[in-house]
Amino acid sequence: MSTRSRAWGSRASAGIDQVAHPRWRETLGVSAQREIEKAVRQALAEGKLKGNEKFPATGTITLGGIGLSHEIKGEIELE
């Protein structure tokens, strides 16, 4: 057995599989997309956006139990 497989035994792997579970990732993506679309529609309705802008976006995922905070920066471009 390699050092890596001893360090990441079956209990640790089960936890990792649960965090990275496809259903959880899908929920995260769908929820984020829905909130972005909702905010953009509202900003368009209020005249804050014209519909052809680019603006910076930041998303953060945190896992409080292990102190992880992962930030993703990018740009949203409206068409």
C-alpha positions in Angstrom: 0.0 0.0 0.0 1.4 3.4 -0.9 1.8 6.3 1.5 -0.9 8.1 -0.4 -3.5 5.4 -0.1 -2.8 5.1 3.6 -3.2 8.8 4.1 -6.5 8.8 2.2 -8.1 5.7 3.6 -11.7 4.6 2.9 -13.2 6.9 5.6 -11.5 10.0 4.1 -12.5 8.9 0.6 -16.1 8.5 1.6 -16.1 12.1 3.0 -14.5 13.5 -0.2 -17.0 11.6 -2.4 -19.9 13.1 -0.4 -18.6 16.7 -0.7 -18.0 16.3 -4.4 -21.2 14.5 -4.9 -22.7 15.3 -8.4 -26.1 16.2 -6.9 -24.5 18.8 -4.6 -22.4 20.3 -7.4 -25.5 20.4 -9.6 -27.5 22.2 -6.9 -24.7 24.7 -6.4 -24.5 25.5 -10.1 -28.2 25.7 -10.7 -28.7 27.8 -7.6 -25.9 30.2 -8.5 -27.2 30.5 -12.1 -30.7 31.2 -10.9 -29.6 33.9 -8.6 -27.4 35.6 -11.2 -30.2 35.5 -13.7 -32.7 37.0 -11.2 -30.3 39.8 -10.2 -29.6 40.6 -13.9 -33.3 40.7 -14.8 -34.0 43.0 -11.8 -31.1 45.3 -12.8 -32.3 45.4 -16.4 -35.9 46.2 -15.2 -34.5 49.0 -13.0 -32.4 50.5 -15.8 -29.2 49.7 -14.0 -28.1 47.6 -17.0 -28.6 47.9 -20.7 -28.0 44.3 -21.6 -24.6 44.5 -23.3 -22.3 45.0 -20.4 -19.4 43.1 -19.0 -18.8 43.2 -15.2 -16.6 41.4 -12.7 -18.0 38.5 -10.7 -16.7 36.7 -7.7 -18.0 33.4 -6.2 -16.9 31.9 -2.9 -17.3 28.4 -1.6 -16.7 27.9 2.1 -16.5 24.7 4.1 -16.6 25.9 7.7 -15.8 22.5 9.2 -12.3 22.5 7.7 -11.7 26.2 7.2 -11.8 26.2 3.4 -12.6 29.3 1.5 -12.2 29.1 -2.3 -12.8 32.2 -4.4 -13.5 32.1 -8.1 -13.1 35.4 -10.0 -14.3 36.0 -13.5 -16.4 38.2 -15.7 -20.1 38.1 -16.7 -20.8 39.3 -20.2 -24.3 40.1 -21.2 -25.3 39.5 -24.8 
